[in-house]
């Protein structure tokens, strides 16, 4: 297994400075580490720098305590899976998988042993004589994974490997990749723009935006305690509901988007600054139905209803913002209906509207204690 350390890593091009700036992070042995962010945030560039495919402009990159800034890719003892699979169309599945081993002149018996092992692991045993054009997207992706597995490299880099697959196949491949990583004990660095992939696969996530680290942590930590407004709006599906907020003159109510008036206990908000612009956030699952409830009631107009079978997603206009509530089960809500909702201040997060930084996390709504089975 491999440990990767990045210290003050930066990347600039002639016409574009600050593509990456001040990247400091350590990736532990056997960890599934996810880089996530919008297009242009620098995540693929960072991955290519770790692989040795991009020059490092500044900082130090270590793999297993060895500085590798100037080490060529072939000497870094890693494998990489690309977004476009990068299969040779004129070679069979078997030849594609073994291509790297042949180039390194690995013993033929060892090649076959690794081929059989990886093919069985990935369900490719019956496809070894086919060409890539005869395979589905998911099968091609497994061939690319197989080529990585047979290398026996302890560090595996993946650059948006599932983005070309349909939703059902993506969900299946997420499970396959995670299972493979745990089974082989690989250190894996995985790039994606899909926050659902990041949440479901990563041991830890690093959120990038405009070349800078926004937050690094466990998926549930980023979900419950986002460091700033960018992370709050990026992590979670649907995204966190956000709105500008002020306190009433007597500070007994929190006024959100000049529409919602939420009674608050001064004890909850006493440590919040009164001289800053506030933005509040609340997760969709923490906007509860107000039926048969008397406290903290508000009435909002439903502007979109999505019946998903196991749950119902309802969108409301809140001032200039569109908020979403997510309720378990099936709810008969009509477009334009004024719906009673319960919004409790204990579930609200507070952010500085100017800097975007988190001022106070929610008192309730965090993960419950994990129950061992």
Secondary structure, 3 states (H helix, E strand, C coil): CCCEEEEEEEEEECCEEEEEEEEEEEECCCCEEEEECCCCCCHHHHHHHHHCCCCCCEEEEEECCEECCCCCHHHCCEEEECCCCCCCCCCEHHHHHHHHHHHCCCCHHHHHHHHHHHHHHHCCHHHCCCEHHHCCHHHHHHHHHHHHHHCCCCEEEEECCCCCCCHHHHHHHHHHHHHHHHHHCCEEEEEECCHHHHHHHCCEEEEEECCEEEEEECHHHHHHCCCEHHHHHHCCCCCCEEEEEEECCCCCEEEECCCEEEECCHHHHCCCCCCCCEEEEECHHHCEECCCCCCCEEEEEEEEEEECCCEEEEEEEECCEEEEEEEECCCCCCCCCEEEEECCHHHCEEEECCCCEEEECCCCCCCCCCCCC
